[in-house]
Amino acid sequence: MSVLVFVEGADDLSLQALAFARRYDPDVEMVAFGTAPPLAGVVHLAELDAYAPQAWARAIVSLGAATIVAPGSDRGNEVLAHAAVMNGGVFAANVISASGDEVTRMRWGGSLFEEARLHGDARLMTVAPHVVAAEPAEGEPEVRRFTPDLQPQDTVAQVVERVDTSTGGLSLAEAPVVVSGGRGVGSAEGFAPLEELAGLLGGVVGCSRAVTSAGWRPHTDQVGQTGTKISPELYIPCGISGATQHMAGCKGAKKLLAINSDPEAPIMANADYAVVGDVLEVVPAIAAELRRVKGG
């Protein structure tokens, strides 16, 4: 085994990390926790249930891989940071390409690409979300169970309870269409037209950090560097200026239709299509036309 990939399941980010690792070196094995994902190849399944970042890192390091790759998710970055401390390795986050000890990675929310060299015997990398195409990897895994030798401090911080915030519908991460609102929506009530538009398009509603800070929407709706990173077929930001942190979360969108009253807003320069106007006038007009076309 030359490369060990930490997979959280058969989700898109894990598949992207796996595709990245196989291009870097074909000699790839995987490590998972709880349940072995339905991915073809060798899967080392750690006998650990609750999420404890240091314990998971200890388990990964115990497998002795010289190169460790993980998805650029919250867990991927957290676990590999601990792992790098434990094995004295060099850790690069948000990597988009790598060859040998040379990597290119995203900095400042994707506004800067950094070329770097990893000096060390152990190399650890997380893959920037939605910059590497996921490749099919379904199949029967060859599961190798193991129980890591933990230290007392490894389980000091761990998940003891899960609170289900799912509404039973699509999530931001998987929705084909996302309609997001920013400060320009004006209020929590101003999201009603966005909800209607998202419903007509078979999508979900997101928001900017300014909206969650104002208490208009929960953090689970936030799109951005500190929220959810999305890759819908269509992204419609409404009344969002387009700060670097927000753009880092929607870079994976196939098409971007921006609606903003300010033609000079940064997001307009990044849009495939742009509508200059009042969000609370433009969005209802689009929804009305969609209803007309659908005959409803």
N, C-alpha and C positions, 0 to 999 in steps of 0.2 A: 504493500500500500504506500503510494507516494503522497496522495492527497486524501484527507478526510473531510467530508462535507457534513455539517450539522444541518439536518432537515427537521423542520417543525411539523411536517406532514406532506401531503401531496398538493399543497397550495402553490399559487403562482410564484411567490418570492422564493420558496424552496426549490422549485423547478428551475428558476432562473439561476440560482446559485449552483445547482447541479450541472446545468448546461455550461456555465462559466468554468467550473472546475474541470469538466471533461475536455474542454478546449485547451485548458492550461496543461493538463496531463491526463492521458486516458486511464492511468492506473488509479482509479477512484473507488473509495468505499464510503459508506454513510454511517452516521451515528444519530440515533433517535432516542426519545424518552417516552415511556408510557406504552405506546402502541407502535408497532412497525408500520410505516406507510407502505401502500401498495406500489412500490417502485422497484424495478428490476435491478438487481445487484446485491452486494453484501451490505447488510444493515446490522451494525452493532447496536443492540437494544439494551440500554442501561436500565437496571432494576431500580428505578427511582420514580416516584409518583408526583409529588408536589413540586412545583417550580421553585427551585432554590438556585439562584445564579452561580454561586460559588460551588455548590455541589455538582451542578451540571458541568461547569468548567473543569472541575477536578476529574470527572468521568471522561471528558473529552481528552484532556491532557494525558490521562493514564493509558490511552491507546497508542501513544508514542509517535504520532504522525509528524513529519517535518513541516508539512504545509496543511493548514486548516482553513477551510472556507465556510462561510455562513451567509444566510440571507441578510440584507441590510434592513432588518426589522428591529424593533426595540429589543427583543430578546437576543437576536443575533449579535447586535453590537454590545449588549451588556455582558453576555456570556463570554464572548471572545476577548473582551477587555480583561475580565478576570483570568481567563486562560493564559493570556500573554504575560501577566504578572507571575503566574504559577510556573510557566516553563521558560521564562526569560526570553520570550520571543518578541518579534517586531510586529506591531499591529497596524494595519492600514484599513481605514473605514471608507465606505462609499467608492469602492474600486470599480472602474468600468472596463479595464483591460489589463492584462498582465502577461509577462513573458520572462521566465527565469526570475531574477530578483528585481526586475523593473516593472513598475506599475503606473497606471494613470488613474487618478481618482478625482471625484468631484469635491470642490470646496465651496464654501459660502453659498450653499443652497443650489449649486450648479452654475453659478455665474463665473466660476473659475475652474479650469482643469489643471491639476498639478501632476507633473511627472516626477517620480521619486524612485529611489532604489532602497530595497529592504536589506539592511545589513544585519545578518544574524542567521543562526542555524535553524531557528524555528520561524516560519512565516505564517501570519494569520491575516486573513482578509475577509471583509464583508462586502457583498456585491450591491452596488447602488440599485435601488428598486427601479424596474421598468426600463433599464438601458440595455439589458441583455435579454434576447428573446428566449422564452422558455421552450424546451424541446420535449417531445413525448418521451416518457420514461416509465410508463405503467408496466407492471409485470409482477411476477412472484418474487418477493425478496428472499435472499438467503439470510435468515435471521440468526445472529450469534448473540445470545444473551450474556450479560456480564454484570457483576455487582462491584461497583467501584469502592475502593478503600478511602473512606472520607475522614476528614479531620473534624473535631468538634465545632470549629468556627464555620464550617461549610454550610450548616443548616440554621445559622442564627437568623438569617433573612430568608424567608420562604413564604409562598402563597398559602394562606390558611383558609380562605373563603373566596368563592367566586360569586359575583352578582351579575345575573343575566340582564343585559340592557337591550337585548334584541327585541325588535317589534314584530318579528316574524316575517318581515319582507326582505328586500334586497339590502345589502350593506353597501357602504360607500366604496369599499374596495372592489366589489364585484359588479356594481351597477353599470349598464351599458351607456346610460345618460346620467349626468350629474348637473343639477341646477343649483348654483351656490349664490348666496347673498352676502354682501359686505355692509359696511357702515352706511353706504348709500341707500340701502333699503329703508332706513329711517327708524324702524322699531321692530319689536317681535311680531306685531300684527302685520307688518309689511311683508312678512314671509308667506302670507296666505296665497297671493298670486303665484309665487314661486312653487308652492306645494301643488297648486293646480296644474301648472305647466309641466312639472316633473311627472305628475300622474298621467297626463295626456301622452307624454313621450315614453312612458314605461321606465322612468328613472327615479332617482331619489334626490333629496335636498341636502346640500352641504352649506358650509359657511366659512368665513374668515376668522382669524384669531380675534380681531376687533369685536366681532359679534359675540363670541363666547365670553370675552372680557366684560362686555356690557350685560351679560346674563340673558341675552335674547334666545340663545340656543345652547344645548349641552355641548361639552367638549367632544363627545363622540361624533358630532356632526362636522368637526373642524377639518378642513383640507389644508395641508401645509406641512412644513418641515417638522413642526411639533404636533401635528395632527395626523390625519390619514393621507397616505400617498396613493393616488388614484390613477387609473389608466382606462377611462371610458372611451367609447367610440366618439362621444360628443360631450364636451364640457361647456357649460354656459355660466360664466361668472357675471353676476349682476351687481353693479355698484361696488365693485372690488377694484382697488387701485392697482394691484399687481406687485406688491412688495416681494422682494427676493425670496423670503421665507414661504410665501404662498405659492409662488411659481415653482418652487422646489417640490411641492406636493402634487402639482398637476402636470408635470413635464411629460408624463406618460400618456396624456390625452391624445387621441388620434386627430381630432378637430376641436378648435376652440372658437366659440362665438361669444364675443365680449359685448356687454351692454353697459354703457356708462355715459353719464352726462358730460364728462370731461374728455374731450378728444385727445388731450395730451397725457392722459393717465398711462403709466408704463404698460399696463396690461394690453392696451390697444395695439402697441407695437409688436406684441407676441401673438396676437389673434390671427386666425385664418380669416375670420369674418368679424366685423365690428358694426355695432349700431350705436350712434350717438343720440342720446335722449334720456328722458326721465324713466328710470326702471319701472316705477309704478304706473306708467302709461304704456311703455313698450311691451312689458311682459303680458299684461292682460290682453293687449291687441294681438299678440302672437297666439295666446291661448284661444281667443275668440276665432281666429282664422283656422286653427287646428280643429276646433269643434265644428266649424262650418264645413271644412273639407271632409271630416268624418261623418257629417250628417247628423250631428248631435247638438 
